[in-house]
Amino acid sequence: MQPHELQGLLHRAHASERGIRIRTSSPQLLRNKLYAIMREYPALSGIGIVTPPVNSETHIWLVKKEQP
């Protein structure tokens, strides 16, 4: 995925009610790339990257963090 596509995923998660699920062949690689994008854009820091309890080898979740 290109950086603009990764940024789009983060924006989709940020705009959603709770977050989004992403299917991927390499969850760890995608996680690392998303963290790199998040460091560049602090406005997206309200998104957490979560390994789901089921299908963890093919999916990751981008979830909105709870606001205090």
Secondary structure, DSSP 8 states (H G I E B T S, - for coil): --HHHHHHHHHHHHHSSSEEEEE-S-HHHHHHHHHHHHHH-GGGTTEEEE--SSSTTTEEEEEE----
